[in-house]
């Protein structure tokens, strides 16, 4: 709830410091959860199943059908009313059941990687979903965590928080317990409080939750909390497809209404016929087919060690043609070893190891693999030293400093990227001199050559420097990191993963370009790429990117595949530039600095051991740290996309052709070519036959390269296959009218059977780019299609067929129909092959 302008903010409340800080019991927490609701930005109460079912009737097409059935009832057309109502219920129920099951399965998978918080409940620490946090909870924070709720800081050790989401502050701010020095209402002055949605950069803390959910600062501005991600490739494609179908539907319905009005046909029949055409043209089961296909894909990917948080990301992964990845832990083993510690002249130096150990030992922020390698290399006695203060690592400075004291002297020890450290040094230690030597231009060049030589050999180098400060120097600040003395360099080796080379080669064969985006140096990165046989086509440094505007960067990202010494903002710019060039971009990362890029990519990929910020921003979580998992995911994404495209191509080719024929028949027939109820029945039976499409396999040619939902391809396919369907429809009209001398009911019956047979059976042609004889459909799809064809053939002979206005056709009609269906399938098969050949030639 908003803070009253006349009352102090909650972090200055008189009782803020006296609130219980021992944690809650489980029963207390449950009662408070009921009172305050879940800890989410927007409280989303789960609708009952009945309300979810009823909400399906809000679909515009369903509403039109309901109006049509009501009009039928009011005009005495009881049969039409019953049939239309039954079809509505069947369609809505089918859609509801399938999508409910799909969403339930997807939710179960999502919950397994939900962001969690560590709280003290019943006197012990436990991990719970962030949504279950309540006011009064005591939570524990460490580097990399997302702040789970607005809270007071009870205890803190060098706690630095990134809260630019709320305040716009560029650099992390330190938080500590106790009443803040400034007592204003501004969040920036709340040094004793942390806020939901911000993140811990370094340090640790014990906090008391005060506000949750919509009562938090971030909840009060919920509309601007999370920057809306750009639409992904799949979202753009489905929107364009929807617009294409809507335009076709409006044009055809208007055409039918105008023709029927011109010929003075009954207005009710004309209206119902137009509505039925609209339904026939609209692939109303597409949302269900998409949901079921994607949810099945998500479950299959879970078996392949990949958890899907956003279902549509599966298709985006299949369409991905560029994968941007960090180097450490992805291309390398992330089992970093300290191999060398040398002075500025390249000679082994225990002094460098000692200073590096002090820095890593006393650093309380997020321990990097480099810190762990230093601490594991050898034990240095730190008993004489104590830590006074720290300037934590951040990705702009690329260094960390600790202020330490041994009772006699006080040092600032700095460790970081070698180019940054060398630039801050005015002197360097030399083994042949008692006093540090001045860094002049010649010395700087030799020192740079020294660490560059290490990097060119594949070592990751850190610069180690120090300076002595006054004994009463109270705090370490960024401005202290100047006039340093360079001790030397620590060199680390992180060998490339054995599996990475083969996985990258497989991704390359699948049409996915790999671009390495790293904060490491270009020399180390180039060495790793050489080990993995990744050809380097171009290198861009962070300094180069900083000097470019967005348009210049877009021109350069295509050719470069190594982006080195880049900060998080520059990584994000690279992602945006690639997407602006029309690429579908994936990003793989697991650190705090990767969160903006994970959010910006079409599909963000992280690992289960990543920090909370990264896991929250990612669309998929890898349970095994292996690029082969992504390769398998790409294949699954393409298989999923292939099945979705089958339904779309069906709905915009043979289905469109039949509806076009129906609209055209209204021009010359003295009666409706098919009754509205017959059109609706045709549509529901057709949709039933297509339900097993998500089970079908996809040809290897469709998973070989990335594909996007190309509306030009869909339109061209429709314009090729649709007219063939219409041609055979008009041939059917001729046979019915002039060969069989059909009256109104026989005509409608004959065309119903013919249109349904051709619509359903053509899936065996459209489902594969190759020969229909060489690619076998899934047994369930095969059985459902033949079953619907059998129902269409038998229905006119049943009592139910009479209710729909059908009459039994003569035997020779079925003989003619069999020949026409075979001819139709052969012609479509030939047209399909010519179409794909033409597409290959024009590509």
C-alpha positions in Angstrom: 0.0 0.0 0.0 1.3 3.5 -0.6 3.0 5.3 2.2 1.0 8.2 3.8 2.9 11.4 2.9 2.4 12.7 6.4 3.8 9.6 8.2 7.4 8.5 8.2 8.3 5.7 5.9 8.3 2.2 7.4 12.1 2.0 7.7 11.9 5.0 10.0 8.9 3.8 12.1 9.6 4.0 15.9 8.9 0.3 16.3 11.1 -0.7 13.4 14.1 -1.6 15.5 12.1 -3.5 18.1 10.2 -5.9 15.8 10.7 -9.6 16.6 13.7 -10.9 14.7 13.8 -14.6 15.7 11.7 -15.8 12.8 8.3 -17.3 12.6 6.8 -20.7 13.3 5.2 -22.6 10.4 1.7 -22.0 11.8 2.3 -18.3 12.2 3.6 -18.1 8.7 0.6 -19.9 7.3 -1.8 -17.5 9.1 0.1 -14.5 7.8 0.1 -15.9 4.3 -3.7 -16.1 4.4 -3.9 -12.6 5.8 -1.5 -10.9 3.4 -1.7 -13.1 0.4 1.2 -14.5 -1.8 4.3 -12.5 -2.2 4.0 -11.6 -5.9 3.9 -8.3 -7.7 0.3 -8.8 -8.8 -1.9 -11.1 -6.8 -3.3 -13.6 -9.3 -6.0 -15.7 -7.7 -6.4 -19.0 -9.4 -9.8 -19.2 -11.0 -12.0 -22.2 -10.2 -12.2 -24.7 -13.0 -15.8 -23.7 -13.6 -14.8 -20.0 -14.1 -11.9 -21.1 -16.4 -14.3 -23.1 -18.4 -16.9 -20.3 -18.7 -14.2 -17.8 -19.7 -13.7 -19.9 -22.9 -17.1 -18.5 -24.1 -15.6 -15.0 -24.3 -14.0 -16.0 -27.6 -15.5 -13.7 -30.3 -16.2 -16.6 -32.6 -17.9 -18.5 -29.8 -20.0 -15.5 -29.0 -21.1 -15.2 -32.6 -22.1 -18.8 -32.6 -24.1 -18.3 -29.4 -25.9 -15.4 -31.0 -26.6 -17.6 -34.1 -28.0 -20.4 -31.9 -30.2 -17.9 -30.0 -31.5 -16.5 -33.3 -32.3 -20.0 -34.5 -34.2 -20.7 -31.3 -36.2 -17.5 -31.5 -37.2 -18.2 -35.1 -38.3 -21.8 -34.4 -35.3 -23.5 -35.8 -35.0 -25.9 -32.9 -32.8 -28.4 -34.8 -30.3 -25.7 -35.7 -30.3 -24.5 -32.1 -29.5 -27.9 -30.7 -26.9 -28.7 -33.3 -25.0 -25.4 -33.0 -25.2 -25.5 -29.2 -23.8 -29.0 -29.1 -21.0 -28.1 -31.4 -20.1 -25.1 -29.3 -20.0 -27.2 -26.2 -17.9 -29.9 -27.9 -15.4 -27.4 -29.2 -15.1 -25.4 -26.0 -14.8 -28.5 -23.8 -12.2 -30.0 -26.1 -10.1 -26.9 -26.0 -10.5 -26.4 -22.3 -9.5 -30.0 -21.3 -6.5 -30.2 -23.6 -5.1 -26.7 -22.7 -5.8 -27.3 -19.0 -3.8 -30.5 -19.0 -1.0 -28.8 -21.0 -0.8 -25.8 -18.6 -0.9 -28.0 -15.5 2.1 -30.0 -16.8 4.0 -26.8 -17.7 3.2 -25.2 -14.3 4.6 -28.3 -12.5 7.8 -28.0 -14.5 8.1 -24.2 -13.8 7.6 -24.7 -10.1 10.7 -26.9 -10.0 12.9 -23.9 -10.8 11.0 -21.2 -9.0 13.1 -18.5 -7.3 13.5 -19.4 -3.6 14.4 -17.6 -0.4 16.2 -18.8 2.7 14.2 -18.1 5.8 14.3 -19.0 9.5 11.1 -21.0 10.3 10.7 -22.9 13.5 14.2 -21.9 14.5 15.9 -23.5 11.5 16.9 -22.2 8.1 15.0 -23.6 5.1 14.4 -22.7 1.5 10.9 -21.8 0.5 9.4 -20.3 -2.7 9.5 -16.5 -2.7 5.8 -16.3 -3.1 5.3 -17.9 0.4 7.3 -15.2 2.2 5.3 -13.2 4.8 5.8 -10.1 6.9 7.7 -11.1 10.1 9.9 -13.7 8.3 13.6 -13.5 8.9 15.5 -14.2 5.7 19.2 -14.7 4.9 20.9 -13.1 1.9 24.2 -13.7 0.1 25.8 -12.4 -3.0 23.8 -13.1 -6.2 20.4 -13.3 -4.4 17.3 -11.3 -5.4 15.8 -9.4 -2.5 12.6 -11.3 -1.9 10.6 -8.6 -0.1 10.9 -5.1 1.4 12.8 -5.7 4.6 14.8 -4.2 7.4 18.5 -5.1 7.7 19.1 -6.8 11.0 22.7 -7.9 10.4 25.1 -7.2 7.5 28.6 -8.0 6.4 29.8 -5.7 3.6 26.3 -5.8 2.1 26.2 -4.0 -1.3 22.9 -4.0 -3.2 22.2 -3.0 -6.8 18.9 -1.1 -6.7 19.0 0.8 -10.0 15.6 -0.8 -10.8 14.0 1.5 -8.2 16.4 4.4 -7.9 18.4 4.6 -11.1 21.7 4.5 -9.2 24.4 3.2 -11.4 26.6 1.7 -8.6 25.8 -0.7 -5.8 25.0 0.9 -2.4 26.0 -0.3 1.0 23.3 -1.4 3.5 23.8 -1.7 7.2 21.5 -2.0 10.3 20.5 0.9 12.4 18.6 4.1 11.9 19.8 5.9 8.7 21.7 9.2 9.0 19.1 10.9 6.7 15.5 10.7 7.7 13.7 11.6 4.5 11.1 9.6 2.6 13.5 8.8 -0.3 14.3 5.2 -0.9 17.9 6.2 -1.7 18.3 7.4 1.9 17.1 4.1 3.4 20.5 2.6 4.3 18.9 0.2 6.7 16.3 -1.3 4.3 16.4 -3.4 1.2 13.7 -3.6 -1.5 12.0 -6.4 -3.4 13.3 -7.0 -6.9 16.8 -5.5 -6.3 19.8 -7.8 -6.1 22.7 -8.5 -3.7 26.1 -7.7 -5.4 28.3 -8.7 -2.5 28.3 -9.5 1.2 25.7 -11.2 3.3 22.8 -10.2 5.6 20.0 -11.2 7.9 16.8 -9.3 7.1 13.4 -8.9 8.6 10.5 -8.9 6.1 8.2 -6.0 6.5 6.2 -5.7 3.3 5.4 -8.3 0.7 3.6 -8.5 -2.7 1.7 -5.4 -3.8 2.5 -3.6 -0.6 6.2 -3.3 -1.6 7.8 -0.4 -3.2 8.1 -2.3 -6.4 4.4 -3.5 -6.1 3.2 0.1 -5.9 4.7 0.7 -9.4 3.8 -2.7 -10.7 3.2 -1.5 -14.3 6.8 -0.3 -14.6 8.5 -3.0 -12.4 9.7 -5.3 -15.1 10.8 -3.8 -18.4 8.6 -5.4 -21.0 10.7 -7.7 -23.1 10.6 -7.3 -26.8 8.3 -9.7 -28.6 10.1 -12.9 -29.4 10.3 -14.5 -32.9 7.4 -16.9 -32.1 5.2 -14.1 -30.7 5.7 -11.9 -33.8 5.0 -14.9 -36.1 1.7 -15.9 -34.4 0.5 -12.3 -34.3 1.1 -12.0 -38.1 -0.6 -15.3 -38.7 -3.6 -14.1 -36.7 -3.8 -10.9 -38.8 -3.6 -12.9 -42.0 -6.5 -15.2 -41.0 -8.6 -12.2 -39.8 -8.2 -10.4 -43.1 -9.2 -13.5 -45.1 -12.2 -14.2 -42.8 -13.5 -10.6 -43.0 -13.2 -10.5 -46.8 -14.9 -13.8 -47.4 -17.7 -13.2 -44.9 -18.5 -9.8 -46.4 -18.4 -11.3 -49.9 -21.0 -14.0 -48.9 -23.3 -11.6 -47.2 -23.2 -9.2 -50.2 -23.9 -12.0 -52.7 -26.8 -13.4 -50.6 -28.3 -10.0 -50.2 -28.0 -9.3 -53.9 -29.9 -12.5 -54.7 -32.5 -11.8 -52.0 -31.8 -15.0 -50.1 -33.3 -15.4 -46.6 -31.4 -13.2 -44.2 -31.3 -15.7 -41.3 -29.8 -18.5 -43.5 -27.4 -16.0 -45.0 -26.3 -14.9 -41.6 -25.8 -18.4 -40.2 -24.0 -19.4 -43.4 -21.6 -16.5 -43.1 -20.9 -17.2 -39.4 -20.3 -20.9 -40.2 -17.8 -19.9 -42.9 -16.0 -17.6 -40.4 -15.7 -20.6 -38.1 -14.6 -22.9 -40.9 -11.9 -20.4 -41.9 -10.5 -19.8 -38.4 -8.1 -22.4 -37.0 -9.8 -22.2 -33.6 -7.9 -25.2 -32.2 -4.6 -23.6 -33.0 -4.1 -22.3 -29.4 -4.8 -25.8 -28.1 -2.5 -27.4 -30.6 0.2 -25.0 -29.8 -0.3 -25.4 -26.0 -0.3 -29.2 -26.2 2.6 -29.4 -28.6 4.7 -27.0 -26.5 3.8 -28.7 -23.2 4.7 -32.1 -24.6 7.9 -30.6 -25.8 8.6 -29.2 -22.3 8.1 -32.6 -20.7 10.4 -34.2 -23.3 13.0 -31.5 -22.7 12.8 -32.1 -18.9 13.8 -35.7 -19.6 16.8 -34.2 -21.5 17.9 -32.2 -18.5 16.3 -28.9 -19.5 13.5 -27.2 -17.6 11.2 -24.8 -19.6 9.9 -21.8 -17.7 8.2 -20.1 -20.8 6.5 -22.5 -23.1 6.9 -20.5 -26.3 10.6 -20.4 -25.7 10.7 -23.9 -27.0 9.8 -22.7 -30.5 12.3 -19.8 -30.1 15.0 -22.2 -29.3 14.2 -24.2 -32.4 14.3 -21.0 -34.5 17.5 -19.8 -32.9 20.3 -19.1 -35.5 22.7 -17.3 -33.1 23.8 -18.6 -29.7 25.7 -16.1 -27.6 27.6 -17.6 -24.7 30.0 -16.7 -22.0 33.3 -18.5 -22.0 33.9 -19.7 -18.4 31.9 -22.7 -17.4 30.3 -23.0 -20.8 33.2 -23.5 -23.2 35.6 -24.4 -20.4 35.5 -26.7 -17.4 35.1 -23.9 -14.9 37.6 -25.9 -12.8 40.1 -23.1 -12.6 43.6 -23.7 -11.2 46.2 -21.2 -10.2 49.2 -22.2 -12.4 51.6 -19.3 -12.0 52.3 -16.3 -9.8 54.9 -14.1 -11.3 56.2 -10.6 -10.7 56.0 -7.8 -13.3 59.1 -9.1 -15.0 57.8 -12.7 -15.3 59.8 -14.3 -12.5 58.0 -16.6 -10.0 57.0 -14.6 -6.9 55.6 -15.7 -3.6 54.9 -12.1 -2.8 52.2 -12.1 -5.5 50.6 -15.3 -4.1 50.6 -13.8 -0.6 48.8 -10.6 -1.6 46.4 -12.4 -3.8 45.6 -14.8 -0.9 45.0 -11.8 1.4 42.6 -10.2 -1.1 40.6 -13.4 -1.7 40.5 -14.5 1.9 39.2 -11.2 3.3 36.8 -10.5 0.4 33.3 -11.1 1.6 31.5 -10.6 -1.7 30.6 -13.3 -4.2 33.7 -15.6 -4.3 34.6 -16.2 -8.0 36.2 -19.4 -9.3 39.4 -17.4 -9.4 39.2 -16.6 -5.7 38.5 -20.3 -4.9 41.6 -21.3 -7.0 43.8 -18.9 -5.1 42.6 -20.1 -1.7 43.0 -23.7 -2.8 46.5 -23.2 -4.1 48.3 -22.9 -0.8 47.7 -21.8 2.8 49.0 -18.4 3.7 48.9 -17.4 7.4 46.4 -14.5 7.9 46.3 -14.6 11.7 48.3 -11.4 12.0 45.9 -9.5 9.8 42.4 -8.2 10.2 40.0 -6.7 7.6 39.1 -3.0 8.1 36.9 -2.4 5.0 36.3 -3.5 1.4 35.4 -2.0 -2.0 33.5 -4.9 -3.6 33.9 -6.1 -7.1 31.7 -4.6 -9.8 31.6 -5.1 -13.5 32.4 -1.5 -14.4 35.7 -1.3 -12.4 36.5 -5.0 -12.8 38.5 -5.2 -9.6 38.1 -5.7 -5.8 40.0 -4.1 -3.0 40.4 -5.0 0.7 41.8 -2.7 3.5 43.7 -4.8 6.0 45.8 -4.1 9.1 48.3 -6.1 11.1 48.8 -3.6 14.0 51.9 -2.1 12.5 50.9 -1.2 9.0 47.7 -0.8 6.9 47.5 -1.9 3.3 45.0 -1.6 0.5 45.3 -4.8 -1.6 43.8 -4.7 -5.0 43.1 -7.6 -7.5 41.5 -7.3 -10.9 41.7 -7.3 -14.7 45.4 -6.7 -15.6 44.8 -3.8 -17.9 42.8 -2.0 -15.2 45.3 -2.7 -12.5 48.4 -1.7 -14.5 46.6 1.5 -15.5 46.3 2.4 -11.8 49.9 1.7 -10.9 52.7 4.3 -10.6 55.3 1.8 -9.4 56.1 -1.9 -9.7 58.1 -4.4 -7.6 61.3 -5.8 -9.1 63.2 -8.7 -7.6 66.5 -6.9 -8.3 65.6 -3.7 -6.5 64.9 -3.0 -2.8 62.4 -0.2 -3.6 59.6 -0.3 -6.1 60.5 1.1 -9.5 58.6 3.9 -11.3 56.3 2.9 -14.1 57.4 4.9 -17.2 56.4 4.3 -20.7 59.0 1.7 -21.4 58.2 -0.2 -18.2 54.5 0.0 -18.9 55.1 -1.5 -22.4 57.2 -4.4 -20.9 54.6 -5.1 -18.2 51.8 -5.2 -20.8 53.8 -7.6 -22.9 54.2 -9.8 -19.8 50.5 -10.3 -19.1 49.6 -10.5 -22.7 52.1 -13.3 -23.2 50.3 -15.2 -20.4 46.9 -14.6 -22.0 48.2 -15.7 -25.4 49.2 -19.0 -23.8 45.6 -19.5 -22.7 46.1 -18.3 -19.1 43.5 -16.0 -17.4 45.6 -13.3 -15.7 44.8 -11.1 -12.7 46.8 -8.1 -11.8 47.9 -7.9 -8.1 48.7 -4.5 -6.6 48.9 -2.7 -3.3 49.6 0.5 -1.5 50.3 1.5 2.1 47.8 3.9 3.7 47.8 5.8 7.0 47.2 3.7 10.1 44.1 5.6 10.8 42.7 5.3 7.3 39.1 4.4 8.2 37.4 3.2 5.0 38.3 1.9 1.6 36.7 3.9 -1.3 37.1 3.8 -5.0 39.3 6.9 -5.0 41.9 5.0 -2.9 42.5 2.7 -5.9 45.2 4.9 -7.3 49.0 5.3 -7.2 49.3 1.6 -6.6 52.4 -0.6 -6.6 52.2 -3.5 -9.0 53.3 -6.8 -7.4 52.7 -9.0 -10.4 50.3 -11.3 -12.0 48.4 -14.5 -11.0 47.8 -16.8 -14.0 45.0 -19.3 -14.1 44.2 -22.2 -16.4 40.7 -23.2 -17.2 40.9 -26.0 -19.7 38.2 -26.3 -22.5 35.5 -28.8 -22.0 36.0 -32.0 -24.0 32.3 -32.1 -24.9 32.2 -28.4 -26.0 34.0 -28.9 -29.3 31.7 -31.6 -30.6 28.6 -29.8 -29.3 29.6 -26.6 -31.0 30.3 -28.5 -34.3 26.9 -30.1 -34.1 25.2 -26.7 -33.5 27.1 -25.3 -36.4 25.9 -28.1 -38.7 22.4 -27.3 -37.5 22.7 -23.7 -38.7 23.4 -22.1 -35.3 26.3 -19.6 -35.2 28.2 -19.3 -32.0 29.3 -15.9 -30.7 31.4 -15.8 -27.5 30.5 -12.7 -25.4 32.8 -12.5 -22.4 34.5 -10.1 -20.0 37.8 -12.0 -20.4 40.6 -10.8 -22.7 40.7 -11.4 -26.4 44.0 -13.3 -26.1 42.6 -15.9 -23.7 39.3 -16.2 -25.6 41.1 -16.6 -28.9 43.3 -19.4 -27.3 40.2 -21.3 -26.1 38.5 -20.9 -29.5 41.6 -22.4 -31.1 41.5 -25.4 -28.7 37.8 -25.9 -29.6 38.4 -25.4 -33.3 36.1 -22.4 -33.5 37.3 -20.2 -36.4 37.5 -16.5 -35.4 35.9 -14.3 -38.0 36.2 -11.0 -36.1 36.8 -9.5 -32.6 35.1 -6.6 -31.0 36.3 -5.2 -27.7 34.2 -3.5 -25.0 36.0 -0.3 -25.8 35.1 -0.6 -29.5 31.4 -1.1 -28.6 31.4 1.8 -26.2 32.6 4.1 -29.1 29.8 2.9 -31.5 26.2 4.0 -31.7 23.6 1.3 -32.2 23.5 1.4 -36.0 27.3 1.1 -36.2 27.2 -1.9 -33.8 24.5 -3.6 -36.0 26.8 -3.3 -38.9 29.7 -5.0 -37.0 28.0 -7.8 -35.1 27.4 -9.9 -38.2 31.0 -10.5 -39.0 32.5 -10.6 -35.4 32.1 -13.8 -33.3 34.2 -12.8 -30.3 33.2 -10.0 -28.1 35.8 -9.5 -25.3 36.3 -7.3 -22.3 32.6 -6.4 -22.4 30.5 -5.3 -19.4 26.8 -6.3 -18.9 25.4 -3.3 -20.7 27.6 -4.0 -23.7 26.5 -7.6 -23.7 22.9 -6.5 -23.8 23.7 -4.1 -26.7 25.2 -7.0 -28.7 22.0 -9.0 -28.2 19.8 -6.1 -29.3 22.0 -5.5 -32.4 21.8 -9.1 -33.5 18.0 -9.1 -33.1 17.8 -5.9 -35.1 19.6 -7.7 -37.9 16.8 -10.3 -38.0 18.5 -13.0 -36.0 16.7 -15.2 -33.4 19.2 -15.0 -30.6 19.8 -17.3 -27.6 22.0 -16.3 -24.7 23.6 -18.7 -22.2 24.8 -17.2 -18.9 24.7 -17.9 -15.1 26.0 -14.8 -13.4 24.6 -11.5 -12.1 26.1 -9.7 -15.1 24.3 -12.0 -17.5 20.7 -11.1 -16.3 20.2 -8.1 -18.7 21.3 -10.2 -21.7 19.1 -13.2 -20.7 16.2 -10.8 -20.6 17.0 -9.2 -23.9 17.5 -12.5 -25.9 14.7 -14.3 -27.7 15.5 -17.2 -25.4 17.5 -16.9 -22.2 19.3 -20.1 -21.1 20.8 -20.5 -17.6 21.8 -23.4 -15.3 20.4 -24.7 -12.1 23.4 -23.5 -10.1 23.1 -20.0 -11.4 22.4 -17.0 -9.1 18.8 -16.2 -8.6 18.9 -13.1 -10.8 20.0 -15.1 -13.7 17.5 -17.9 -13.1 14.7 -15.4 -12.8 15.6 -13.8 -16.1 16.1 -17.1 -18.0 13.4 -18.9 -20.1 15.0 -22.3 -19.7 17.2 -23.9 -17.0 19.8 -26.5 -17.9 20.1 -29.2 -15.3 23.4 -30.5 -16.8 26.2 -28.1 -17.7 26.8 -29.4 -21.2 26.2 -27.8 -24.6 24.9 -31.1 -25.8 21.8 -30.4 -23.7 21.2 -27.2 -25.8 21.8 -29.1 -29.0 19.2 -31.6 -28.0 16.9 -28.7 -27.0 17.3 -27.1 -30.4 16.2 -30.3 -32.1 13.2 -30.6 -29.8 12.3 -27.0 -30.5 12.4 -27.6 -34.2 10.4 -30.7 -33.9 7.8 -28.8 -31.9 7.7 -25.9 -34.5 7.4 -28.4 -37.3 4.2 -29.9 -35.8 2.7 -26.5 -35.2 3.4 -25.5 -38.8 1.6 -28.7 -40.0 -1.6 -27.5 -38.4 -1.1 -23.9 -39.8 -0.4 -25.2 -43.3 -3.5 -27.4 -43.1 -5.7 -24.5 -41.9 -4.5 -22.2 -44.6 -4.5 -24.5 -47.6 -7.1 -27.3 -48.0 -9.4 -25.8 -45.3 -9.2 -22.3 -46.9 -9.7 -23.9 -50.4 -12.9 -25.6 -49.2 -14.3 -22.4 -47.6 -13.4 -20.4 -50.7 -15.3 -23.0 -52.8 -18.3 -22.7 -50.5 -18.4 -18.9 -50.8 -18.0 -19.2 -54.6 -20.8 -21.7 -54.8 -23.2 -19.2 -53.3 -22.9 -17.2 -56.6 -24.6 -19.8 -58.9 -26.5 -22.2 -56.6 -30.2 -21.5 -55.9 -29.7 -23.0 -52.4 -26.9 -23.0 -49.8 -24.1 -25.3 -50.8 -23.9 -26.6 -47.2 -26.2 -25.8 -44.3 -24.6 -23.8 -41.5 -24.9 -26.7 -39.1 -23.3 -29.0 -41.6 -20.3 -26.5 -42.0 -19.9 -26.5 -38.2 -20.1 -30.3 -38.0 -17.5 -30.5 -40.8 -15.3 -28.2 -38.9 -15.5 -30.0 -35.6 -14.9 -33.4 -37.2 -11.9 -32.0 -39.1 -10.5 -30.5 -35.8 -10.9 -33.8 -34.0 -8.8 -35.5 -36.7 -6.0 -33.0 -36.2 -5.7 -33.4 -32.4 -2.9 -36.0 -32.5 -0.6 -33.7 -34.6 1.5 -33.0 -31.5 2.4 -36.7 -31.3 3.7 -36.8 -34.9 7.3 -37.0 -35.8 9.0 -34.4 -38.0 11.3 -35.1 -41.0 15.0 -34.6 -40.5 15.0 -31.9 -43.3 12.7 -29.8 -41.1 15.1 -30.0 -38.1 18.3 -29.5 -40.0 18.2 -25.6 -40.0 16.5 -22.9 -38.0 13.0 -21.9 -39.2 10.7 -19.0 -38.2 7.0 -18.5 -38.8 7.4 -16.9 -42.2 4.0 -15.4 -43.3 5.2 -15.1 -46.9 5.9 -18.9 -47.0 2.5 -19.6 -45.4 0.7 -17.3 -47.9 2.5 -18.8 -50.9 1.7 -22.4 -49.7 -1.9 -21.4 -49.3 -2.0 -19.9 -52.8 -0.6 -23.1 -54.3 -2.5 -25.8 -52.4 -5.8 -23.9 -51.8 -6.8 -23.5 -55.5 -6.2 -27.3 -56.0 -8.7 -28.0 -53.3 -11.2 -25.5 -54.9 -10.6 -27.1 -58.3 -11.7 -30.5 -57.0 -14.6 -29.0 -55.1 -15.9 -27.5 -58.3 -15.4 -30.8 -60.1 -17.5 -32.4 -57.3 -20.2 -29.8 -57.9 -20.3 -30.7 -61.6 -20.5 -34.5 -60.8 -23.2 -33.9 -58.2 -25.3 -31.6 -60.4 -24.9 -33.1 -63.9 -23.9 -36.7 -63.4 -25.9 -37.7 -60.3 -28.6 -35.1 -60.9 -28.5 -34.2 -57.2 -31.2 -32.2 -55.5 -30.4 -29.8 -52.6 -30.0 -32.4 -49.8 -28.0 -34.8 -51.9 -25.7 -32.0 -53.1 -25.1 -30.9 -49.5 -24.5 -34.5 -48.4 -22.1 -35.3 -51.3 -20.1 -32.2 -50.8 -19.9 -32.6 -47.0 -18.5 -36.1 -47.5 -16.1 -35.0 -50.2 -14.8 -31.9 -48.5 -14.2 -33.7 -45.2 -12.4 -36.6 -46.9 -10.1 -34.3 -48.8 -9.5 -32.0 -45.9 -8.6 -34.8 -43.5 -6.6 -37.1 -45.8 -4.4 -34.3 -47.2 -2.6 -34.2 -43.8 -0.6 -37.2 -45.0 0.7 -35.1 -47.9 1.3 -31.8 -46.1 2.9 -33.3 -43.0 6.1 -34.1 -44.8 8.2 -32.3 -47.4 9.2 -35.7 -48.9 7.1 -38.5 -50.3 4.0 -39.4 -48.4 5.0 -43.1 -48.9 8.3 -42.7 -47.2 7.3 -40.7 -44.1 5.0 -42.6 -41.8 2.6 -40.6 -39.6 2.1 -41.4 -35.9 -0.3 -44.3 -35.5 -2.8 -42.2 -33.5 -2.8 -39.5 -36.2 -3.3 -42.2 -38.9 -6.1 -43.9 -37.0 -7.9 -40.6 -36.1 -7.8 -39.4 -39.7 -9.2 -42.7 -41.1 -11.9 -42.8 -38.3 -13.1 -39.3 -39.2 -13.3 -40.2 -42.9 -15.3 -43.4 -42.0 -17.7 -41.3 -39.9 -18.2 -38.9 -42.8 -19.0 -41.7 -45.2 -21.3 -43.5 -42.8 -23.1 -40.5 -41.2 -25.6 -40.0 -44.1 -27.0 -43.5 -43.5 -27.7 -42.9 -39.7 -30.6 -41.3 -37.9 -28.2 -38.6 -36.7 -27.4 -37.7 -40.3 -31.0 -37.1 -40.9 -31.0 -34.4 -38.1 -28.3 -32.7 -40.0 -30.2 -32.8 -43.3 -28.2 -35.5 -44.9 -29.5 -38.2 -47.2 -27.9 -41.5 -48.3 -25.8 -41.0 -51.5 -25.9 -43.6 -54.3 -23.2 -46.3 -54.3 -21.6 -45.0 -57.4 -21.0 -41.6 -55.6 -18.5 -43.4 -53.3 -16.8 -45.1 -56.3 -16.4 -41.7 -57.9 -15.3 -40.1 -54.6 -12.6 -42.7 -54.1 -11.1 -41.9 -57.5 -11.3 -38.2 -56.9 -9.7 -38.4 -53.5 -6.7 -40.4 -54.9 -6.4 -38.0 -57.8 -6.6 -35.0 -55.4 -3.8 -36.4 -53.1 -1.6 -37.1 -56.1 -2.0 -33.6 -57.5 -1.3 -32.0 -54.1 1.8 -34.3 -53.7 3.1 -33.1 -57.1 2.3 -29.4 -56.4 3.9 -29.7 -53.0 7.2 -31.0 -54.5 7.2 -28.3 -57.1 6.5 -25.7 -54.5 9.5 -26.8 -52.3 11.7 -27.1 -55.3 10.8 -23.5 -56.3 11.4 -22.4 -52.7 14.9 -23.9 -52.7 15.8 -22.2 -56.0 14.6 -18.8 -54.9 16.2 -19.0 -51.4 
